[in-house]
Amino acid sequence: MNTPAETQEKINLTFLNGTGYVFKVDDYMTLRRKHRIVGALVGTCNMRGWSAKDCTLPVEFSAQETRFLVERGIAQLVSKQETLLSVPDAEQLVLCRKQLEARFDQQSGFHKAEKLREVERNMSKILAGKRKKLMKEGIAEEDIKLDEKQILQEIADNFVFDRKNAQLEIPCAHAEPHILLLRFISYEKKQEIFPDEELLRQAKALKYSICYCLQKSLISIIYILLRILAKLRNGAVSKPMLSSDMNAHQ
């Protein structure tokens, strides 16, 4: 039987703060849908500040989730510390500038297409406004000829993308190469990074003990409340009986 490492490429978990992080959307969706590992979205836009409602990539996995993925061969620990902290040379700077310009061009095309769709939705109002303006200039209505395609083409030719309106970017996977960490982390070191199995068993036993004690306490409280209700009910019945006995005696 083939292991996950033999049948598919391992997912890269970037090692930060003692656990694994995922920066790629496709990798996160694979872990979530196929392996049922959810993690926690902890990323946010640096221009808006952190907000629990707007969290996005990267995804932080717990130490237990990271250990599970690594030991099952689903993922591998990697690091970009050396690459990201190194001083970029001239070639890398040119590459970064090209990547930035490519992202701006991509957003420019998106904004242009959105602008044209908005014009198409409001084409009737635009035609009416242009016709009214031409009529005010003295042109007869029967001489006014407006072409929707020509208007769209003019707007497309005159469209200018303002980079101040660029979409806010979220942290995603870097283009720089990874460094595989498993070659540098021994089993003993990994035991320090991830919790020991014995600690996990002890924590699980403690959890069951606490649940058992809470259950016993709840049962005792319910039993006491039932006894109190029974005494109150008996007292309410005995009072009329006492009054009737006193009337008979008189």
CORMO-V457539 format. One record per residue. N is the residue number from 0. NEAR is the number of other C-alpha atoms within 10 Angstrom. D_CENTER is the distance of its C-alpha to the mean C-alpha in Angstrom with 1 decimal. Layout:
BEGIN
N|NEAR|D_CENTER  N|NEAR|D_CENTER
END
This chain:
BEGIN
0|5|34.2  1|7|31.7  2|10|28.9  3|13|25.3  4|14|26.3  5|11|29.3  6|9|27.8  7|11|24.8  8|12|23.5  9|17|21.6  10|22|18.0  11|22|17.9  12|27|16.2  13|24|16.8  14|20|18.7  15|14|17.9  16|9|19.0  17|12|20.4  18|19|17.5  19|26|15.4  20|26|12.4  21|23|11.1  22|21|10.9  23|18|11.6  24|14|9.7  25|11|12.8  26|15|13.0  27|20|9.6  28|14|10.5  29|13|14.0  30|18|13.2  31|13|11.3  32|10|13.9  33|9|17.0  34|11|16.9  35|10|14.8  36|17|13.0  37|16|9.6  38|19|9.1  39|15|6.9  40|17|4.0  41|17|7.1  42|20|7.6  43|20|9.3  44|16|12.2  45|11|15.4  46|8|17.5  47|9|15.8  48|8|15.3  49|13|12.7  50|12|11.5  51|10|9.7  52|7|9.3  53|13|7.8  54|16|5.3  55|19|4.0  56|21|5.9  57|23|7.8  58|21|7.0  59|24|9.9  60|21|12.1  61|17|15.0  62|14|18.5  63|15|19.4  64|16|16.6  65|24|17.5  66|22|21.1  67|15|20.8  68|21|19.3  69|19|21.9  70|10|24.8  71|12|24.2  72|17|24.2  73|20|20.8  74|22|19.5  75|23|21.4  76|25|20.9  77|21|21.4  78|19|21.9  79|18|22.3  80|13|23.9  81|10|27.3  82|13|26.3  83|13|24.2  84|8|26.8  85|9|29.8  86|10|31.6  87|12|31.0  88|8|34.2  89|9|35.4  90|9|34.1  91|12|30.6  92|12|30.7  93|12|32.0  94|11|29.2  95|14|26.5  96|12|28.4  97|12|28.6  98|13|24.8  99|12|24.3  100|12|26.9  101|12|25.5  102|14|22.1  103|17|24.2  104|14|26.4  105|11|23.5  106|17|22.2  107|20|25.9  108|12|26.4  109|12|23.4  110|19|24.8  111|17|28.3  112|13|27.4  113|12|25.7  114|15|28.9  115|17|31.2  116|13|29.4  117|11|29.8  118|17|33.5  119|16|34.1  120|10|32.8  121|11|35.2  122|15|38.0  123|11|40.6  124|12|40.2  125|15|40.4  126|16|43.5  127|11|45.1  128|12|44.6  129|13|46.0  130|18|49.0  131|14|49.7  132|12|49.7  133|14|52.1  134|15|54.4  135|10|54.6  136|9|55.7  137|8|58.6  138|13|57.5  139|11|58.6  140|11|56.0  141|7|57.5  142|9|57.2  143|12|53.4  144|8|51.5  145|12|47.7  146|8|45.6  147|14|41.9  148|10|41.3  149|10|43.1  150|17|41.1  151|16|37.8  152|12|39.2  153|11|40.3  154|15|37.0  155|14|35.3  156|10|38.0  157|8|37.7  158|14|33.9  159|11|32.8  160|16|29.3  161|10|28.8  162|11|26.4  163|6|25.8  164|10|23.9  165|13|21.6  166|12|17.9  167|9|15.8  168|11|14.4  169|15|11.2  170|14|11.8  171|14|12.3  172|13|15.0  173|11|18.4  174|8|21.4  175|10|23.5  176|11|24.5  177|18|23.2  178|17|25.6  179|17|25.6  180|16|25.7  181|14|27.2  182|9|30.5  183|9|30.7  184|13|29.4  185|10|32.1  186|10|31.7  187|8|32.9  188|10|30.4  189|13|27.6  190|13|28.9  191|10|28.6  192|15|24.9  193|17|24.0  194|13|25.5  195|12|28.8  196|11|29.2  197|9|31.9  198|10|29.7  199|12|27.2  200|11|30.2  201|11|31.6  202|12|28.3  203|11|28.3  204|12|32.0  205|12|31.5  206|11|28.9  207|12|31.4  208|12|34.2  209|11|32.4  210|12|31.6  211|12|35.3  212|11|36.7  213|12|34.6  214|12|35.8  215|11|39.4  216|12|39.3  217|11|37.9  218|12|40.8  219|12|43.3  220|11|42.2  221|11|42.4  222|11|45.9  223|11|47.1  224|12|46.0  225|12|47.7  226|11|50.9  227|12|50.9  228|11|50.5  229|12|53.4  230|11|55.6  231|11|54.9  232|11|55.7  233|11|59.0  234|11|60.0  235|11|59.5  236|10|61.8  237|10|64.5  238|10|65.1  239|10|66.7  240|10|68.8  241|10|70.2  242|10|71.2  243|10|73.0  244|10|74.9  245|9|76.1  246|8|77.4  247|7|79.3  248|6|80.9  249|5|82.1
END
